Amino acid sequence: MASDASHIPPARTGAYPVRNGNLVRPLVDGVPAFRRISDAVARAERRVWAAIAFVDRTLLLPDGGTVFDLLDAAAARGIDVRVVFWREPSLDPCPAPGWETFPGNAGDRAWLAERGSTFRARWDRQPDGCHHQKSWIVDAGEPSEVAFVGGINLDRMSIVDRGHRLPDPEEHYHDVYVELAGPSASDVHHNFVQRWNEASERTRSDGVWPRGALGDDLPYPAVASPARGDSRAQILRTIRDRERSILEAYVAAIDAAREWIYCENQFFFTHRIFERLDAALRRGVQVLVLVPGRPLPEVLEARKRHPGLFAALEALAHHERFTLAGLAWADDAGVRHDVYVHSKLMLVDDAWMTVGSANLERSSLERHTELNVACWDAGIASALRRDLFAEHGGDVPAAEIHSPVAALRSAADRPLDALRSGLIVRLDATKYAVDG
Protein backbone atom coordinates (compact mmCIF):
# COMPACT_ATOMS: atom_id res chain seq x y z
CA MET A 1 0.00 0.00 0.00
CA ALA A 2 1.29 3.45 -0.87
CA SER A 3 2.32 5.58 2.08
CA ASP A 4 4.86 8.05 0.68
CA ALA A 5 2.95 11.26 0.00
CA SER A 6 5.56 12.80 -2.30
CA HIS A 7 3.44 11.94 -5.35
CA ILE A 8 0.63 14.26 -4.18
CA PRO A 9 1.42 17.91 -5.00
CA PRO A 10 0.27 20.89 -2.91
CA ALA A 11 -1.98 23.71 -4.04
CA ARG A 12 0.19 26.40 -5.58
CA THR A 13 -2.22 29.29 -6.09
CA GLY A 14 -3.43 29.84 -2.53
CA ALA A 15 -2.32 32.33 0.09
CA TYR A 16 -0.54 29.80 2.28
CA PRO A 17 2.36 27.42 1.53
CA VAL A 18 3.01 23.89 2.68
CA ARG A 19 4.77 24.12 6.04
CA ASN A 20 6.78 21.52 7.93
CA GLY A 21 6.84 20.98 11.68
CA ASN A 22 3.14 20.78 12.52
CA LEU A 23 1.19 18.80 15.07
CA VAL A 24 -1.97 17.53 13.35
CA ARG A 25 -4.66 15.65 15.26
CA PRO A 26 -8.05 14.67 13.75
CA LEU A 27 -11.05 14.94 16.08
CA VAL A 28 -13.96 12.78 14.97
CA ASP A 29 -17.52 13.85 15.84
CA GLY A 30 -18.89 16.69 17.88
CA VAL A 31 -18.50 15.55 21.48
CA PRO A 32 -14.77 14.69 21.25
CA ALA A 33 -14.07 17.77 19.11
CA PHE A 34 -15.82 20.32 21.28
CA ARG A 35 -14.64 18.74 24.51
CA ARG A 36 -11.10 19.39 23.27
CA ILE A 37 -11.91 22.89 21.95
CA SER A 38 -13.64 23.81 25.22
CA ASP A 39 -10.63 22.59 27.18
CA ALA A 40 -8.27 24.67 25.03
CA VAL A 41 -10.46 27.76 25.52
CA ALA A 42 -10.59 27.19 29.27
CA ARG A 43 -6.77 27.01 29.35
CA ALA A 44 -6.22 30.04 27.08
CA GLU A 45 -3.60 32.47 28.32
CA ARG A 46 -4.05 35.43 25.97
CA ARG A 47 -6.51 35.03 23.09
CA VAL A 48 -9.55 33.09 21.84
CA TRP A 49 -10.68 33.89 18.31
CA ALA A 50 -13.37 32.01 16.36
CA ALA A 51 -15.19 32.13 13.03
CA ILE A 52 -18.69 30.69 13.45
CA ALA A 53 -21.26 30.05 10.73
CA PHE A 54 -24.13 28.16 12.41
CA VAL A 55 -24.84 28.16 16.15
CA ASP A 56 -27.79 27.29 18.35
CA ARG A 57 -27.27 29.60 21.31
CA THR A 58 -29.13 27.21 23.66
CA LEU A 59 -26.97 24.20 22.77
CA LEU A 60 -25.14 22.66 25.74
CA LEU A 61 -21.51 21.72 25.12
CA PRO A 62 -20.27 18.24 26.15
CA ASP A 63 -19.29 19.27 29.68
CA GLY A 64 -22.09 21.77 30.22
CA GLY A 65 -22.75 25.39 29.41
CA THR A 66 -23.33 27.00 26.03
CA VAL A 67 -20.73 28.33 23.64
CA PHE A 68 -21.66 31.82 24.83
CA ASP A 69 -21.01 30.76 28.43
CA LEU A 70 -17.61 29.50 27.28
CA LEU A 71 -16.80 32.78 25.53
CA ASP A 72 -18.05 34.93 28.40
CA ALA A 73 -16.04 32.93 30.96
CA ALA A 74 -12.86 33.41 28.93
CA ALA A 75 -13.50 37.14 28.53
CA ALA A 76 -14.14 37.43 32.27
CA ARG A 77 -10.62 36.09 32.87
CA GLY A 78 -9.19 38.94 30.81
CA ILE A 79 -8.70 36.87 27.64
CA ASP A 80 -9.04 38.71 24.31
CA VAL A 81 -12.11 36.92 22.92
CA ARG A 82 -13.32 37.73 19.39
CA VAL A 83 -15.85 36.05 17.11
CA VAL A 84 -16.75 36.64 13.48
CA PHE A 85 -20.38 35.57 12.97
CA TRP A 86 -22.02 35.04 9.59
CA ARG A 87 -24.96 37.34 8.93
CA GLU A 88 -27.53 36.13 6.41
CA PRO A 89 -30.88 37.98 6.53
CA SER A 90 -32.75 35.15 4.80
CA LEU A 91 -31.94 32.90 7.78
CA ASP A 92 -33.30 35.39 10.34
CA PRO A 93 -35.34 33.86 11.83
CA CYS A 94 -33.91 30.42 11.08
CA PRO A 95 -36.11 28.31 8.79
CA ALA A 96 -35.47 25.00 10.58
CA PRO A 97 -33.37 23.40 13.33
CA GLY A 98 -29.76 23.10 12.26
CA TRP A 99 -29.88 26.35 10.28
CA GLU A 100 -29.54 28.64 13.29
CA THR A 101 -27.20 31.59 12.89
CA PHE A 102 -26.45 34.44 15.27
CA PRO A 103 -27.13 37.40 12.96
CA GLY A 104 -26.67 40.18 15.49
CA ASN A 105 -30.21 41.47 15.15
CA ALA A 106 -31.80 43.68 17.79
CA GLY A 107 -32.91 40.65 19.81
CA ASP A 108 -29.43 39.11 19.74
CA ARG A 109 -27.80 42.34 20.89
CA ALA A 110 -30.35 42.82 23.67
CA TRP A 111 -29.66 39.24 24.77
CA LEU A 112 -25.90 39.89 24.85
CA ALA A 113 -26.51 43.06 26.88
CA GLU A 114 -28.70 41.19 29.35
CA ARG A 115 -25.94 38.60 29.77
CA GLY A 116 -23.34 41.30 30.24
CA SER A 117 -21.24 39.72 27.48
CA THR A 118 -17.94 41.53 26.96
CA PHE A 119 -16.36 39.42 24.21
CA ARG A 120 -15.90 41.24 20.91
CA ALA A 121 -17.83 40.32 17.78
CA ARG A 122 -18.18 41.39 14.18
CA TRP A 123 -20.75 40.25 11.65
CA ASP A 124 -19.91 39.38 8.06
CA ARG A 125 -22.22 39.02 5.04
CA GLN A 126 -21.52 37.26 1.75
CA PRO A 127 -23.86 38.26 -1.12
CA ASP A 128 -25.21 35.10 -2.77
CA GLY A 129 -22.93 32.95 -0.63
CA CYS A 130 -22.07 31.72 2.83
CA HIS A 131 -19.23 32.58 5.18
CA HIS A 132 -18.94 28.89 5.96
CA GLN A 133 -15.60 28.69 7.82
CA LYS A 134 -15.68 27.04 11.26
CA SER A 135 -12.34 27.77 12.92
CA TRP A 136 -10.95 28.45 16.39
CA ILE A 137 -7.51 29.73 17.32
CA VAL A 138 -6.37 29.90 20.93
CA ASP A 139 -3.39 32.06 21.98
CA ALA A 140 -2.61 33.18 18.44
CA GLY A 141 1.08 33.99 18.12
CA GLU A 142 1.96 32.64 21.58
CA PRO A 143 3.94 29.49 22.52
CA SER A 144 0.64 27.89 23.62
CA GLU A 145 -1.02 28.56 20.24
CA VAL A 146 -3.42 25.89 18.94
CA ALA A 147 -5.94 26.05 16.09
CA PHE A 148 -8.99 24.00 15.16
CA VAL A 149 -10.37 23.73 11.62
CA GLY A 150 -13.32 21.66 10.45
CA GLY A 151 -16.98 21.53 9.60
CA ILE A 152 -18.87 20.76 12.83
CA ASN A 153 -21.76 23.10 13.52
CA LEU A 154 -22.86 24.08 17.01
CA ASP A 155 -26.26 22.37 17.01
CA ARG A 156 -27.88 19.43 18.78
CA MET A 157 -27.51 17.07 15.83
CA SER A 158 -23.78 17.72 15.51
CA ILE A 159 -22.58 17.75 19.14
CA VAL A 160 -23.00 13.99 19.49
CA ASP A 161 -20.66 11.19 20.48
CA ARG A 162 -19.03 8.39 18.54
CA GLY A 163 -21.26 5.49 17.52
CA HIS A 164 -24.28 7.67 16.69
CA ARG A 165 -26.86 5.58 18.52
CA LEU A 166 -30.18 7.32 19.11
CA PRO A 167 -32.50 8.51 20.62
CA ASP A 168 -30.92 11.62 22.13
CA PRO A 169 -30.97 13.65 19.94
CA GLU A 170 -33.24 12.05 17.37
CA GLU A 171 -30.89 12.89 14.49
CA HIS A 172 -27.12 12.37 14.51
CA TYR A 173 -24.56 14.04 12.27
CA HIS A 174 -21.16 12.47 11.60
CA ASP A 175 -18.44 15.12 11.27
CA VAL A 176 -14.71 15.85 11.73
CA TYR A 177 -12.39 18.62 12.96
CA VAL A 178 -8.59 18.90 12.99
CA GLU A 179 -6.44 20.25 15.81
CA LEU A 180 -3.35 22.04 14.51
CA ALA A 181 -0.24 23.52 16.16
CA GLY A 182 2.95 24.77 14.58
CA PRO A 183 3.73 26.97 11.56
CA SER A 184 0.45 26.26 9.73
CA ALA A 185 -1.51 27.49 12.75
CA SER A 186 -0.09 30.92 11.90
CA ASP A 187 -2.04 30.73 8.64
CA VAL A 188 -5.27 30.07 10.55
CA HIS A 189 -4.27 33.13 12.62
CA HIS A 190 -3.75 35.16 9.41
CA ASN A 191 -7.07 34.01 7.99
CA PHE A 192 -8.95 35.08 11.12
CA VAL A 193 -7.28 38.51 11.12
CA GLN A 194 -8.29 38.94 7.48
CA ARG A 195 -11.88 37.94 8.23
CA TRP A 196 -11.99 40.24 11.27
CA ASN A 197 -10.45 43.27 9.56
CA GLU A 198 -12.56 42.90 6.42
CA ALA A 199 -15.89 41.91 8.05
CA SER A 200 -18.56 43.55 5.92
CA GLU A 201 -20.60 44.97 8.81
CA ARG A 202 -17.67 46.35 10.82
CA THR A 203 -18.62 50.01 10.19
CA ARG A 204 -22.28 49.54 11.12
CA SER A 205 -23.52 50.16 14.65
CA ASP A 206 -25.37 46.83 14.52
CA GLY A 207 -22.38 45.03 12.99
CA VAL A 208 -20.12 45.01 16.03
CA TRP A 209 -20.24 44.09 19.71
CA PRO A 210 -19.94 45.71 22.20
CA ARG A 211 -21.74 48.80 20.96
CA GLY A 212 -19.37 51.40 19.65
CA ALA A 213 -16.47 48.95 19.24
CA LEU A 214 -15.43 50.38 15.86
CA GLY A 215 -11.93 50.54 14.39
CA ASP A 216 -10.71 47.62 16.45
CA ASP A 217 -8.56 45.99 13.76
CA LEU A 218 -5.87 43.37 14.36
CA PRO A 219 -2.26 43.15 13.13
CA TYR A 220 -1.32 40.28 10.85
CA PRO A 221 1.19 37.71 12.15
CA ALA A 222 4.71 38.78 11.17
CA VAL A 223 6.38 35.34 11.33
CA ALA A 224 5.25 31.72 11.33
CA SER A 225 5.01 29.96 14.67
CA PRO A 226 7.80 27.53 15.64
CA ALA A 227 7.61 23.79 14.96
CA ARG A 228 5.38 21.76 17.26
CA GLY A 229 5.39 18.40 15.46
CA ASP A 230 6.62 16.47 12.43
CA SER A 231 3.79 16.83 9.90
CA ARG A 232 3.65 18.75 6.61
CA ALA A 233 0.44 20.74 6.33
CA GLN A 234 -1.17 23.42 4.21
CA ILE A 235 -4.10 25.71 4.94
CA LEU A 236 -6.49 25.85 1.98
CA ARG A 237 -9.34 28.24 1.29
CA THR A 238 -12.17 29.28 -0.91
CA ILE A 239 -12.42 33.07 -0.93
CA ARG A 240 -14.76 34.48 -3.52
CA ASP A 241 -12.92 36.22 -6.39
CA ARG A 242 -9.65 35.67 -4.51
CA GLU A 243 -8.74 32.03 -3.90
CA ARG A 244 -9.78 28.49 -4.88
CA SER A 245 -6.95 26.48 -3.37
CA ILE A 246 -9.34 23.89 -1.88
CA LEU A 247 -10.52 22.93 -5.35
CA GLU A 248 -6.95 22.92 -6.63
CA ALA A 249 -5.86 20.60 -3.81
CA TYR A 250 -8.72 18.15 -4.37
CA VAL A 251 -8.02 17.94 -8.10
CA ALA A 252 -4.27 17.47 -7.55
CA ALA A 253 -4.80 14.70 -4.98
CA ILE A 254 -7.33 12.82 -7.13
CA ASP A 255 -5.11 13.08 -10.19
CA ALA A 256 -2.12 11.79 -8.20
CA ALA A 257 -3.90 8.89 -6.47
CA ARG A 258 -2.28 5.52 -7.14
CA GLU A 259 -4.36 2.96 -5.24
CA TRP A 260 -7.48 4.32 -3.53
CA ILE A 261 -9.48 7.40 -2.63
CA TYR A 262 -11.84 7.61 0.33
CA CYS A 263 -14.13 10.62 0.60
CA GLU A 264 -16.79 11.80 3.04
CA ASN A 265 -18.90 14.80 2.02
CA GLN A 266 -22.31 16.27 2.72
CA PHE A 267 -22.80 17.59 -0.82
CA PHE A 268 -21.16 15.53 -3.54
CA PHE A 269 -22.06 16.97 -6.92
CA THR A 270 -19.67 18.90 -9.11
CA HIS A 271 -18.59 18.12 -12.67
CA ARG A 272 -14.95 18.98 -12.01
CA ILE A 273 -14.61 16.37 -9.24
CA PHE A 274 -16.67 13.77 -11.11
CA GLU A 275 -14.43 14.11 -14.16
CA ARG A 276 -11.26 13.63 -12.12
CA LEU A 277 -12.71 10.65 -10.24
CA ASP A 278 -13.75 9.06 -13.54
CA ALA A 279 -10.18 9.40 -14.80
CA ALA A 280 -8.83 7.88 -11.57
CA LEU A 281 -11.21 4.93 -11.81
CA ARG A 282 -10.17 4.33 -15.43
CA ARG A 283 -6.54 3.99 -14.40
CA GLY A 284 -7.41 1.44 -11.69
CA VAL A 285 -7.87 3.52 -8.54
CA GLN A 286 -10.56 2.32 -6.11
CA VAL A 287 -12.98 5.01 -4.94
CA LEU A 288 -15.44 4.96 -2.04
CA VAL A 289 -17.55 8.05 -1.31
CA LEU A 290 -19.62 8.43 1.86
CA VAL A 291 -22.63 10.78 1.60
CA PRO A 292 -25.95 11.29 3.45
CA GLY A 293 -28.22 8.34 2.80
CA ARG A 294 -31.15 10.72 2.95
CA PRO A 295 -29.94 13.98 1.38
CA LEU A 296 -31.41 17.37 2.15
CA PRO A 297 -34.31 18.69 0.03
CA GLU A 298 -31.83 21.06 -1.65
CA VAL A 299 -30.10 18.04 -3.17
CA LEU A 300 -33.40 16.64 -4.43
CA GLU A 301 -34.12 20.00 -6.07
CA ALA A 302 -30.63 20.12 -7.55
CA ARG A 303 -31.22 16.77 -9.24
CA LYS A 304 -34.32 18.19 -10.94
CA ARG A 305 -32.52 21.36 -12.06
CA HIS A 306 -29.25 19.73 -13.13
CA PRO A 307 -29.98 16.25 -14.50
CA GLY A 308 -26.68 16.19 -16.40
CA LEU A 309 -24.74 16.58 -13.18
CA PHE A 310 -26.40 13.58 -11.60
CA ALA A 311 -26.00 11.62 -14.83
CA ALA A 312 -22.26 12.11 -14.32
CA LEU A 313 -22.61 10.65 -10.82
CA GLU A 314 -24.52 7.70 -12.23
CA ALA A 315 -21.72 7.18 -14.77
CA LEU A 316 -19.26 6.70 -11.93
CA ALA A 317 -21.39 3.80 -10.70
CA HIS A 318 -20.63 1.88 -13.91
CA HIS A 319 -17.07 1.43 -12.68
CA GLU A 320 -16.85 -1.67 -10.51
CA ARG A 321 -14.20 0.06 -8.39
CA PHE A 322 -16.63 2.85 -7.39
CA THR A 323 -18.84 2.62 -4.29
CA LEU A 324 -21.33 5.19 -3.01
CA ALA A 325 -22.33 4.59 0.60
CA GLY A 326 -24.12 6.14 3.57
CA LEU A 327 -24.30 5.53 7.31
CA ALA A 328 -27.17 3.89 9.17
CA TRP A 329 -27.88 1.44 11.98
CA ALA A 330 -30.70 -0.87 12.98
CA ASP A 331 -32.23 -1.06 16.46
CA ASP A 332 -33.41 -4.27 18.14
CA ALA A 333 -36.76 -3.97 16.38
CA GLY A 334 -35.02 -3.86 13.02
CA VAL A 335 -35.89 -0.20 12.44
CA ARG A 336 -33.30 1.62 10.36
CA HIS A 337 -31.92 4.95 11.58
CA ASP A 338 -29.87 7.02 9.15
CA VAL A 339 -26.80 8.92 10.33
CA TYR A 340 -26.35 12.14 8.40
CA VAL A 341 -22.91 12.57 6.84
CA HIS A 342 -21.90 16.20 7.35
CA SER A 343 -18.11 15.66 7.23
CA LYS A 344 -15.89 17.06 4.49
CA LEU A 345 -12.74 14.96 4.14
CA MET A 346 -10.67 12.97 1.70
CA LEU A 347 -7.97 10.35 2.27
CA VAL A 348 -5.65 9.21 -0.54
CA ASP A 349 -3.36 6.18 -0.50
CA ASP A 350 -2.93 6.28 3.30
CA ALA A 351 -0.58 9.18 2.61
CA TRP A 352 -2.55 12.44 2.32
CA MET A 353 -5.71 13.84 3.82
CA THR A 354 -7.78 17.00 3.89
CA VAL A 355 -10.42 17.99 6.44
CA GLY A 356 -12.39 21.21 6.62
CA SER A 357 -15.60 23.08 5.90
CA ALA A 358 -15.80 22.78 2.09
CA ASN A 359 -18.43 20.65 0.42
CA LEU A 360 -17.77 19.11 -2.98
CA GLU A 361 -20.17 21.32 -4.85
CA ARG A 362 -19.65 24.43 -6.90
CA SER A 363 -20.65 27.05 -4.32
CA SER A 364 -18.24 25.75 -1.70
CA LEU A 365 -15.41 25.41 -4.20
CA GLU A 366 -15.90 28.77 -5.93
CA ARG A 367 -18.17 31.21 -4.09
CA HIS A 368 -18.46 30.57 -0.34
CA THR A 369 -15.81 31.31 2.30
CA GLU A 370 -14.25 27.97 3.30
CA LEU A 371 -11.23 26.68 5.24
CA ASN A 372 -9.53 23.26 5.01
CA VAL A 373 -6.32 21.67 6.28
CA ALA A 374 -4.31 19.32 4.04
CA CYS A 375 -1.73 17.03 5.61
CA TRP A 376 1.06 14.92 4.11
CA ASP A 377 1.67 12.41 6.92
CA ALA A 378 1.16 8.68 6.38
CA GLY A 379 0.92 7.95 10.10
CA ILE A 380 -1.85 10.47 10.69
CA ALA A 381 -3.75 9.69 7.48
CA SER A 382 -3.70 5.93 8.07
CA ALA A 383 -4.65 6.32 11.75
CA LEU A 384 -7.67 8.43 10.77
CA ARG A 385 -8.62 5.88 8.12
CA ARG A 386 -8.42 3.01 10.60
CA ASP A 387 -10.44 4.95 13.16
CA LEU A 388 -13.21 5.82 10.70
CA PHE A 389 -13.28 2.38 9.09
CA ALA A 390 -13.42 0.56 12.43
CA GLU A 391 -16.49 2.59 13.38
CA HIS A 392 -18.19 2.50 9.99
CA GLY A 393 -17.32 -1.11 9.21
CA GLY A 394 -18.14 -2.52 12.63
CA ASP A 395 -17.14 -6.16 12.94
CA VAL A 396 -15.39 -6.46 9.57
CA PRO A 397 -12.39 -8.70 10.27
CA ALA A 398 -9.24 -6.78 11.14
CA ALA A 399 -7.37 -8.37 8.22
CA GLU A 400 -9.84 -6.84 5.79
CA ILE A 401 -9.35 -3.35 7.21
CA HIS A 402 -5.85 -3.37 5.69
CA SER A 403 -7.46 -3.37 2.24
CA PRO A 404 -9.38 -0.16 2.87
CA VAL A 405 -11.90 0.29 0.12
CA ALA A 406 -12.47 -3.44 -0.40
CA ALA A 407 -13.15 -3.83 3.31
CA LEU A 408 -15.72 -1.07 3.49
CA ARG A 409 -17.30 -2.24 0.24
CA SER A 410 -17.88 -5.68 1.76
CA ALA A 411 -19.21 -4.11 4.96
CA ALA A 412 -21.64 -1.96 2.98
CA ASP A 413 -23.23 -5.06 1.47
CA ARG A 414 -24.23 -6.61 4.82
CA PRO A 415 -27.93 -7.15 5.60
CA LEU A 416 -29.79 -4.59 7.70
CA ASP A 417 -29.60 -6.55 10.95
CA ALA A 418 -25.80 -6.50 10.74
CA LEU A 419 -25.91 -2.73 11.08
CA ARG A 420 -26.02 -3.24 14.83
CA SER A 421 -22.25 -3.68 14.68
CA GLY A 422 -21.41 -1.03 12.07
CA LEU A 423 -22.83 1.89 10.18
CA ILE A 424 -21.95 1.73 6.50
CA VAL A 425 -24.55 0.79 3.89
CA ARG A 426 -24.22 0.79 0.10
CA LEU A 427 -26.29 3.32 -1.85
CA ASP A 428 -27.48 3.05 -5.45
CA ALA A 429 -25.72 5.91 -7.24
CA THR A 430 -28.15 5.64 -10.15
CA LYS A 431 -31.03 6.55 -7.82
CA TYR A 432 -29.29 8.91 -5.41
CA ALA A 433 -31.40 11.96 -4.52
CA VAL A 434 -34.41 10.66 -6.44
CA ASP A 435 -37.43 12.06 -4.58
CA GLY A 436 -39.55 9.24 -3.22
Secondary structure, DSSP 4 states (H G I P E B T S, - for coil): ----GGGSPPPSSSSS--EEEEEEEEEESHHHHHHHHHHHHHT-SSEEEEEES-B-TTPPPTTSS-HHHHHHHHHHTT-EEEEEEE--GGGSS-SSTT-------HHHHHHHHHHT---EEEEE--TTS-B--EEEEESTTSTT-EEEEE---BSTTTS--TT--SSSSSS-EE-EEEEEESTTHHHHHHHHHHHHHH-TTTTSTTSEESTT--S---PPPSSPPPP-SSEEEEEEEEETTTEEHHHHHHHHHHHH-SSEEEEEES-EE-HHHHHHHHHHHHTT-EEEEE--SS--HHHHHHHHH-HHHHHHHHHHTTSTTEEEEEEEEE-TT--EEEEEE--EEEEETTTEEEEES--EEHIIIIISBEEEEEEE-HHHHHHHHHHHHHHHHTT--HHHHTSHHHHHHHHHTS-GGGGGS--EEE--TTSTT---
